[in-house]
Amino acid sequence: MDLGLASWLCVLTPIFASGVIFTLGATGLARRKLVEAIAVAAAGLGAAMAAYLSASAMRLEEPATSSASLVSPIFGVAELFNFQLFIDGLSATMALFVAVVSFAIVVYSLGYMAEDESYIRYYGLVMLFIGSMLGLVLAGHLVLLYLFWESVGLCSCLLIAHWYEKPEAAAAGVKAFVVTRFGDFALLTAIALLYLEIGHLDYFSVAEGMSGLPLSILNVVLLLALGGAVGKSAQVPLHVWLPDAMEGPTSVSALIHAATMVKAGVYLVARMESLAVGYGGVSVASISQFLSAVLLIGSVTAFLAATMALVAFDLKRVLAYSTISQLGYMFAGLGLALYVGVGHALWSALYHLTSHAVFKALLFMAAGAVIHSVGTRDMREMGGLSSKMPITFAGFLLGSLALAGVPPLNGFFSKDAIVGLAIEALHENLLPGLLLVSSAALTAFYILRALYLTFLAPPKPSAEHAHEAPTTMSVPIMTLAALTLASPVLFGVVFPEGGLKAAFHIDLVHAGISLAVVGLGASLAIAAYWLRYPALVAASDSAPLRAIRRVLEQGYYFDQLYVEVLVPLFRGLIQEVLAGLDMGIDALVNLAGLGAMRTANLLKRAHTGKLTHFFAASILGLLLLLVASILGG
């Protein structure tokens, strides 16, 4: 099959399925089984095309492109609407894991959303969501990337607010939309600036143009693009929308966290790095400001989000904080290009991104099965579920160990790749390494805490009638659990220096440090929750720790800062600006009226009402026209 055709089919099949589903709903022809069949078939075909692209990309010596322009060049704007797809190792690998994980989530939705009456809206938006994310990672033109970028954002907000009858869900959807606007505006500004400086927005032209840009402008463009990535990938300080996004269906949460939305920001940073350095030949030192910002934001976010997960009792919220933290690892990995080179940085970040996609989808699916069974997200009302939901427990256990970084699961190899690079860079930048290593210990603590409270703690009344998930939910859980075990081998095929190759060539010192900090976090969790050591229990109730707990429970007061300080400040500023504009407009209107009145008064004097005056003026006008025509030729 032609590579260009396969790439367009990969993107357009889910989008076309979305249109069909909404059309069936509008005409009254939709039936649940038909809609579900269309969704599964479209997601499956998209995954098959993505697998073909990934296999083909391994044989490519140069990136492949496929273009389709919807505007004739005679209009002068064809450059802005040249819809080009771009296939290289980065885009094909992203497309593969987006499509495969999305397919598993669509199958999972058959059971999780079986009783939902708004299935047309749900599956229509999910298909558009998947197609938009595939379009985003395969786009070869920044305008096309931005169109899919906005489509992904819109779909996520609508799906977060799927149960809009609940005020919390509606508010969460609006919050996600508003917060990500700041980042999206920054990205749009970066694209506009590139167009003004380079004149083209296809990837090859952008890469070539970047090498000739003044360093100040290049770093401004990259930092603006980073602003877009920070909003989409919920990095500090624009992370506040993601924990609230848990109000949506858990299948949507799995889709957002594992395969779409939040991974878009990581991809954008990786793509900008590859265009500037990999294809454009820009030196790493030339974009040091950009890389330093990426590294700092990622490492700080990884640590802060991990601390917030320590005190959360909402199971999905714990997983949300873990996603923010793990995305921070990916950003940090990309930022470490400043010290270890772009090749190693891109590989480590992409390796962890794909690994995280598998085990995070597994964790959310298992969490969804639990919530579907017990009817609550509060871990304090669970417990004792390991015997009642053995398949779900096994899946959550494997996902937890992968997240914690326990070998031989995929999370160990991928996280260790980033931590190892941070340790290598310790002599040049101490802070990121310390934050990432500390976050690894915190990760092991909070995920084992969640595992204990959900499955191993003494059972609570709400969990008495818990039962195993239906087949449509348990089969995807088992499949992803198997992938969590097998993916290190598969990654050895996908990545030129990943998977088992990374395992066999792993630095023993780095691995030892990683395992030591994971062991520390796990030991503290076991001592505090399984064994209930009196000293730890007493310490947790001490005044200093209670004060720290309040800060963590409030998420370091970011929401309060925005709602109580920044929003009133900007509202007042905007009101002042609008008042000034209003006064200016009034002044212009009044000036125009005054000018019209004075002009009328002047003209009025010329109208005496005498016929001889009108006749004389007419003769004078005709004479002037005659003279003008003679002089003109």
C-alpha atoms as one frame of an Amber mdcrd trajectory, in Angstrom:
protein
   0.000   0.000   0.000   1.140   3.529  -0.773   2.539   5.201   2.349   0.676
   8.441   1.670  -2.660   6.657   1.289  -2.071   4.704   4.496  -1.286   7.889
   6.414  -4.436   9.647   5.200  -6.556   6.569   5.965  -5.066   6.438   9.460
  -6.182  10.020  10.126  -9.434  10.254   8.184 -11.037   6.902   9.038 -11.887
   7.818  12.664 -12.944  11.333  11.597 -15.216   9.916   8.883 -16.653   7.460
  11.411 -17.418  10.395  13.702 -19.356  12.096  10.907 -21.276   8.904  10.143
 -22.196   8.416  13.806 -23.462  11.983  14.203 -25.358  11.727  10.899 -27.055
   8.516  12.009 -27.999  10.210  15.250 -29.422  13.253  13.467 -31.516  11.128
  11.092 -32.796   8.827  13.815 -31.209   5.751  12.209 -28.663   5.154  14.963
 -28.769   2.017  17.057 -26.348   1.288  19.881 -24.922  -1.887  18.327 -24.464
  -0.171  14.958 -22.732   2.849  16.486 -20.470   0.616  18.588 -19.597  -1.498
  15.538 -18.677   1.597  13.511 -16.503   2.933  16.346 -14.660  -0.357  16.890
 -14.140  -0.929  13.151 -12.841   2.607  12.557 -10.502   2.500  15.560  -9.272
  -0.931  14.473  -8.593   0.205  10.899  -6.781   3.272  12.212  -4.606   1.036
  14.386  -3.855  -1.256  11.432  -2.821   1.702   9.266  -0.673   3.081  12.105
   1.061  -0.291  12.448   1.773  -0.262   8.705   3.163   3.274   8.943   5.386
   2.344  11.871   6.760  -0.705  10.070   7.337   1.319   6.895   8.998   4.203
   8.755  11.696   1.829  10.016  12.816   1.360   6.396  12.795   5.052   5.473
  16.114   6.828   5.062  14.404  10.228   4.780  11.001  11.407   6.041   8.094
  10.830   3.660   5.378  13.390   2.961   1.924  13.366   1.411   0.215  16.643
   0.470  -3.320  17.775  -0.336  -4.022  21.484  -0.901  -7.625  22.664  -0.603
  -6.923  26.186  -1.937  -5.797  27.099  -5.438  -2.433  28.912  -5.602  -4.092
  31.776  -7.521  -5.636  32.958  -4.271  -2.195  33.510  -2.765  -2.944  31.614
   0.444  -2.366  28.038  -0.674   0.762  27.888   1.491  -1.360  28.305   4.611
  -3.715  25.479   3.625  -1.306  22.910   2.250  -2.462  19.889   4.225   0.710
  17.837   4.349   1.357  14.695   6.382   4.887  13.910   7.542   6.071  10.375
   8.275   9.291   9.829  10.188  10.252   7.707  13.188   8.799  10.164  15.701
   5.413  10.638  14.030   4.974   6.970  13.076   5.806   5.732  16.583   3.420
   8.248  18.144   0.676   7.273  15.709   1.160   3.578  16.484   0.731   3.896
  20.229  -2.054   6.475  19.962  -4.017   4.208  17.638  -3.415   0.911  19.463
  -4.193   2.248  22.940  -7.209   4.149  21.599  -8.539   0.960  20.022  -8.263
  -0.836  23.374 -10.114   2.028  25.083 -12.918   1.961  22.489 -13.393  -1.767
  23.124 -13.340  -1.086  26.878 -16.038   1.557  26.365 -18.440  -1.113  25.100
 -18.744  -2.332  28.672 -18.103   0.847  30.624 -20.617   2.979  28.680 -23.141
   0.189  28.083 -25.878   1.926  30.088 -25.148   5.479  28.939 -27.988   7.023
  26.948 -25.793   9.614  25.224 -23.799   6.991  23.341 -24.080   8.815  19.991
 -22.441  11.947  21.356 -19.876   9.867  23.241 -18.703   7.675  20.357 -18.921
  10.522  17.834 -16.634  12.702  19.933 -14.286   9.825  20.799 -13.795   9.037
  17.102 -13.148  12.700  16.319 -10.777  12.829  19.305  -8.762   9.852  18.067
  -8.652  11.084  14.468  -7.577  14.555  15.565  -4.752  13.194  17.705  -3.552
  10.997  14.841  -3.729  14.028  12.561  -1.763  16.094  15.064   1.150  13.658
  15.264   1.200  12.956  11.513   0.758  16.575  10.381   3.608  17.939   8.285
   2.439  21.536   8.304   2.067  23.821  11.316  -1.371  25.124  10.281  -2.670
  21.572   9.997  -1.042  20.712  13.328  -2.773  23.687  14.944  -6.178  22.765
  13.500  -5.892  19.270  14.947  -4.438  20.739  18.151  -7.602  22.800  18.647
  -9.838  19.887  17.676  -8.170  17.686  20.297  -8.701  20.389  22.907 -12.360
  20.873  22.004 -13.108  17.136  22.037 -11.428  16.682  25.407 -13.449  19.502
  26.980 -16.723  18.151  25.589 -15.926  14.612  26.735 -14.844  15.776  30.190
 -18.272  17.433  30.441 -20.053  14.388  28.967 -22.228  14.078  32.063 -22.980
  17.796  31.972 -26.040  17.316  34.170 -23.538  17.190  37.032 -22.378  20.745
  37.812 -18.886  19.443  38.625 -18.539  17.847  35.172 -19.747  20.938  33.319
 -17.414  23.154  35.357 -14.474  20.800  34.727 -15.041  20.943  30.962 -15.166
  24.739  30.997 -12.071  24.907  33.214 -10.092  22.678  30.858 -11.135  24.843
  27.912 -10.268  28.144  29.606  -6.907  27.102  31.090  -5.626  25.557  27.869
  -6.564  28.757  25.955  -3.482  30.471  27.365  -1.169  27.815  25.993  -3.016
  27.610  22.678  -2.667  31.364  22.156   1.077  31.083  22.797   1.384  28.326
  20.185  -0.641  30.324  17.650   1.655  33.302  18.236   4.703  31.081  17.656
   3.266  29.818  14.360   2.418  33.358  13.221   5.921  34.563  14.093   7.476
  31.687  12.150   5.349  32.524   9.121   6.356  36.181   9.261  10.047  35.273
   9.520  10.223  32.270   7.178   7.200  32.584   4.886   6.479  28.840   4.881
   5.050  26.479   7.484   5.708  22.990   6.130   8.174  21.091   8.315  11.054
  20.990   5.827  10.836  24.739   5.209  10.511  25.468   8.923  13.567  23.340
   9.706  15.601  25.052   6.993  14.386  28.485   8.066  15.168  27.906  11.737
  18.857  27.606  10.937  18.840  31.153   9.570  16.797  32.849  12.282  18.457
  35.178  14.796  18.940  33.243  18.026  16.753  35.639  19.995  13.794  35.124
  17.648  14.379  31.366  17.467  14.306  31.021  21.246  11.208  33.233  21.500
   9.408  31.026  18.965  10.405  27.855  20.800   9.448  29.288  24.202   6.030
  30.302  22.852   5.558  26.780  21.499   6.581  25.493  24.926   3.772  27.605
  26.386   1.324  25.682  24.221   2.826  22.385  25.332   2.664  23.370  29.015
  -1.069  24.027  28.728  -1.887  20.876  26.772   0.285  18.570  28.883  -0.860
  20.083  32.202   2.547  21.218  33.390   3.061  23.746  36.182   1.611  26.385
  36.272  -1.155  25.355  33.820  -1.715  21.926  35.387  -4.846  22.804  37.356
  -7.353  21.611  34.755  -6.293  17.957  34.658  -7.222  16.777  38.203 -10.718
  18.239  37.752 -11.008  16.495  34.383 -11.626  13.273  36.311 -15.329  14.214
  36.377 -15.680  12.685  32.914 -16.168   8.968  32.190 -13.144   6.877  33.172
 -12.807   5.666  29.585 -12.373   9.316  28.586  -9.806   9.761  31.351  -7.877
   6.791  29.992  -8.008   8.257  26.491  -6.846  11.714  27.609  -4.069  10.457
  29.878  -2.743   7.547  27.856  -3.258   8.216  24.166  -4.340  11.767  23.359
  -4.576  15.345  24.711  -1.836  15.466  27.358   0.658  13.619  25.146   0.237
  16.314  22.484   2.383  18.778  24.434   5.237  16.311  24.793   5.037  15.557
  21.088   5.109  19.269  20.224   8.306  19.863  22.203   9.886  16.751  20.689
   8.878  17.855  17.194  10.274  21.362  17.673  13.562  19.910  18.927  13.773
  17.543  15.980  12.988  20.297  13.458  15.487  22.750  14.921  18.389  20.421
  15.689  17.715  17.168  13.859  16.565  18.552  10.501  17.607  22.208  10.722
  21.135  21.697  12.008  20.769  24.260  14.801  23.236  23.637  17.625  21.974
  22.654  21.064  23.776  25.636  22.579  21.773  27.974  20.338  18.492  26.894
  21.938  19.810  26.578  25.479  17.192  28.983  26.876  14.401  26.842  25.481
  15.920  23.563  26.677  16.637  24.973  30.140  12.997  26.042  30.466  11.771
  22.605  29.340  14.051  20.877  31.855  13.094  23.142  34.756   9.345  22.968
  34.112   9.428  19.197  33.706  11.474  18.390  36.798   9.543  20.806  39.048
   6.217  19.473  37.771   7.290  15.862  38.286   8.078  16.567  41.932   5.124
  18.821  42.817   2.528  16.534  41.234   4.002  13.496  42.997   3.681  15.253
  46.360   0.047  16.155  45.639  -0.742  12.514  44.869   0.462  11.525  48.355
  -2.640  12.900  50.089  -5.411  12.360  47.510  -8.163   9.845  48.332  -9.976
  10.054  44.994  -8.594   7.085  43.023  -8.836   8.842  39.660  -7.302  11.995
  41.110  -4.265  10.011  42.283  -3.848   8.733  38.738  -4.302  12.266  37.375
  -1.497  13.599  39.548   0.644  10.652  38.508   0.059  11.559  34.857   1.118
  15.162  35.465   4.231  13.883  37.239   5.141  11.376  34.520   4.636  13.998
  31.832   7.079  16.080  33.832   9.598  13.249  33.469   9.091  13.347  29.692
   9.581  17.119  29.550  12.693  16.782  31.686  13.999  14.078  29.366  13.581
  16.409  26.389  15.232  19.269  28.277  18.230  17.105  29.118  19.222  17.433
  25.453  21.129  20.468  26.697  23.633  18.131  28.370  23.371  14.734  26.636
  22.381  15.632  23.073  19.074  15.618  21.241  19.309  11.997  20.103  19.454
  10.499  23.604  16.932  13.018  24.945  14.342  12.349  22.244  14.740   8.602
  22.593  14.365   8.606  26.386  11.302  10.882  26.355   9.574   9.001  23.543
  10.398   5.667  25.166   8.779   6.748  28.431   5.841   8.322  26.591   4.953
   5.083  24.827   5.626   2.987  27.913   3.450   5.311  30.003   0.662   5.078
  27.422   0.396   1.349  28.066   0.528   1.187  31.848  -1.501   4.373  32.401
  -4.307   3.101  30.169  -4.139  -0.134  32.165  -4.379   1.728  35.483  -7.327
   3.834  34.365  -9.180   0.854  32.925  -8.694  -1.073  36.160  -9.756   1.977
  38.180 -12.811   2.353  35.959 -13.741  -1.276  36.551 -13.523  -0.694  40.307
 -15.584   2.499  40.183 -18.106   0.813  37.875 -18.467  -1.979  40.430 -18.475
  -0.164  43.790 -19.994   3.151  42.681 -17.454   5.457  44.337 -14.041   6.979
  43.609 -13.131   7.405  47.284 -10.481   4.823  48.200 -11.500   5.037  51.862
 -14.782   3.367  50.894 -13.124   0.496  49.051 -10.812  -2.260  50.296 -10.896
  -6.028  50.069 -11.413  -6.045  46.297  -8.465  -8.278  45.427 -10.514 -11.435
  45.988 -13.715 -10.118  44.408 -12.080  -8.628  41.311  -8.959 -10.754  40.695
  -8.488  -9.799  37.024  -8.845  -6.111  37.793  -6.522  -6.462  40.785  -3.866
  -8.206  38.692  -4.073  -5.472  36.062  -3.872  -2.662  38.616  -0.979  -4.410
  40.377   1.056  -4.698  37.172   0.247  -1.098  36.231   1.242   0.102  39.707
   4.557  -1.737  39.628   5.264  -0.377  36.142   4.495   3.164  37.297   6.697
   2.697  40.352   9.546   1.499  38.127   9.915  -2.132  39.188  11.773  -4.482
  36.785  11.138  -6.216  34.459   8.079  -4.088  33.647   8.230  -1.409  30.961
   8.120   1.508  33.400  11.441   0.484  34.923  13.365   0.670  31.648  11.725
   3.842  30.316  11.853   5.843  33.549  15.403   4.684  34.238  16.405   6.001
  30.809  15.415   9.531  31.883  16.696   9.246  35.453  19.989   7.923  34.101
  20.400  10.963  31.850  19.579  13.256  34.781  22.213  11.529  36.914  24.759
  11.940  34.104  24.004  15.669  34.078  24.269  16.092  37.868  27.725  17.652
  37.636  26.318  20.382  35.367  22.832  20.860  36.845  22.077  19.365  40.246
  18.435  20.383  40.741  16.685  18.338  37.993  18.442  15.137  39.012  17.513
  15.575  42.674  13.887  16.369  41.840  13.495  13.421  39.465  15.143  10.935
  41.823  13.006  12.184  44.725   9.896  11.936  42.552  10.687   8.289  41.854
  10.525   7.513  45.588   7.293   9.483  45.976   5.770   7.670  42.997   6.396
   4.270  44.542   4.852   5.476  47.807   1.617   6.964  46.459   0.803   4.215
  43.964   1.343   1.429  46.528  -0.793   3.447  48.946  -3.547   3.516  46.311
  -3.113  -0.214  45.663  -3.475  -0.998  49.359  -6.469   1.251  50.045  -8.332
   0.022  46.970  -7.663  -3.708  46.978  -5.930  -4.868  50.164  -7.347  -2.788
  53.022 -10.153  -4.240  55.163 -13.355  -4.240  53.065 -15.897  -1.451  53.482
 -19.702  -1.759  53.192 -19.796  -0.127  49.758 -17.481  -2.837  48.425 -19.543
  -5.795  49.667 -21.364  -6.301  46.373 -18.355  -5.709  44.133 -17.943  -8.039
  41.171 -15.539  -8.579  38.324 -15.877  -6.363  35.266 -17.671  -7.679  32.154
 -15.677  -9.298  29.375 -15.619  -6.167  27.211 -13.791  -4.407  30.056 -11.646
  -7.247  31.394 -10.220  -8.309  28.005  -8.626  -4.879  27.318  -7.306  -4.898
  30.896  -5.667  -8.293  30.374  -4.320  -7.232  26.964  -2.662  -4.108  28.339
  -1.362  -6.061  31.332   0.347  -8.419  28.891   1.736  -5.435  26.961   3.122
  -3.991  30.188   5.167  -7.156  30.511   5.987  -7.636  26.837   6.504  -4.060
  25.673  10.208  -3.922  26.642  10.721  -6.598  23.990   8.472  -4.799  21.488
  10.211  -1.493  22.115  13.461  -3.210  21.198  11.997  -3.581  17.711  10.425
  -0.110  17.482  13.342   1.866  18.910  16.871   1.535  17.547  18.307   1.676
  21.043  15.374   0.822  23.302  13.610  -2.150  24.819  15.808  -5.133  25.629
  18.826  -3.369  24.176  18.428  -0.741  26.851  17.996  -3.464  29.442  21.151
  -5.303  28.415  23.210  -2.116  28.196  21.746  -0.467  31.269  24.129   1.376
  33.569  24.264  -0.644  36.782  24.987   2.429  38.908  21.978   4.293  37.534
  19.792   1.208  37.854  20.971   0.710  41.417  20.087   4.290  42.340  16.648
   3.944  40.712  15.893   0.690  42.496  17.124   2.084  45.806  14.815   5.106
  45.714  11.891   2.973  44.530  12.604   0.550  47.356  12.668   3.431  49.832
   9.274   4.724  48.709   7.769   1.244  48.641   9.136   0.411  52.092   7.634
   3.560  53.587   4.256   2.784  52.005   4.302  -0.778  53.321   5.345   0.364
  56.775   2.725   3.122  56.919  -0.267   1.246  55.471   0.283  -2.503  55.574
   2.206  -2.716  58.856   0.873   0.492  60.441   4.077   1.222  62.344   3.077
   3.290  65.406   5.929   5.756  64.899   4.849   6.524  61.329   1.182   6.769
  62.302   2.037   9.182  65.126   4.295  11.241  62.868   1.543  11.583  60.265
  -0.692  13.198  62.910   1.937  15.680  64.069   1.268  19.394  63.643   4.011
  20.018  61.023   2.816  17.158  58.821  -0.810  18.225  59.185   0.188  21.683
  57.936   2.063  20.164  54.996  -0.909  17.905  54.263  -3.234  20.923  54.051
  -0.924  22.585  51.545  -0.778  19.424  49.437  -4.542  18.856  49.631  -5.042
  22.385  48.305  -2.609  21.736  45.456  -0.169  24.380  46.670  -3.059  26.878
  46.380  -2.683  27.325  42.625  -6.460  27.404  42.133  -6.878  29.943  44.922
  -4.120  32.072  43.404  -5.882  32.125  40.053  -9.451  32.566  41.329  -8.844
  34.996  44.183  -5.847  37.002  42.935  -5.139  36.786  39.219  -8.721  36.645
  37.921  -9.837  39.781  39.855  -6.593  41.504  38.844  -7.057  40.791  35.155
 -10.781  41.470  35.348 -10.036  44.912  36.796  -7.349  45.525  34.174  -9.680
  44.504  31.354 -12.459  46.692  32.742 -10.081  49.662  32.805  -8.993  48.989
  29.226 -12.594  48.594  28.058 -13.598  51.775  29.873 -10.774  53.623  28.114
 -11.818  52.202  24.742 -15.422  53.138  25.457 -14.426  56.722  26.238 -12.305
  56.854  23.094 -15.151  55.569  20.918 -17.555  58.057  22.496 -15.076  60.865
  21.828 -14.732  59.832  18.167 -18.506  59.672  17.732 -18.952  63.070  19.365
 -16.147  64.538  17.254 -17.717  63.154  14.086 -21.070  64.663  15.045 -19.516
  68.028  15.820 -17.635  68.012  12.530 -20.798  67.175  10.617 -22.682  70.045
  12.274 -19.949  72.577  11.504 -19.706  71.400   7.901 -23.451  71.717   7.557
 -23.330  75.269   8.881 -20.652  76.211   6.374 -22.558  74.673   3.474 -25.749
  76.321   4.621 -24.205  79.749   4.052 -23.644  78.886   0.411 -27.362  78.257
  -0.079 -28.888  81.752  -0.190 -32.114  80.626  -1.812 -31.655  83.012  -4.797
 -31.980  81.517  -8.310 -29.315  83.791  -9.807 -26.738  82.520  -7.300 -27.505
  78.863  -8.182 -27.241  79.676 -11.918 -23.903  81.455 -11.474 -22.486  78.550
  -9.447 -23.563  76.071 -12.132 -21.908  78.123 -14.905 -18.735  78.383 -12.819
 -18.679  74.610 -12.282 -19.120  73.906 -16.006 -16.301  76.307 -16.869 -13.994
  74.598 -14.383 -14.804  71.167 -15.882 -14.169  72.513 -19.403 -10.796  73.951
 -18.417  -9.824  70.701 -16.709 -10.709  68.642 -19.778  -8.708  70.957 -22.088
  -5.643  70.885 -19.836  -5.919  67.119 -19.492  -5.549  66.540 -23.111
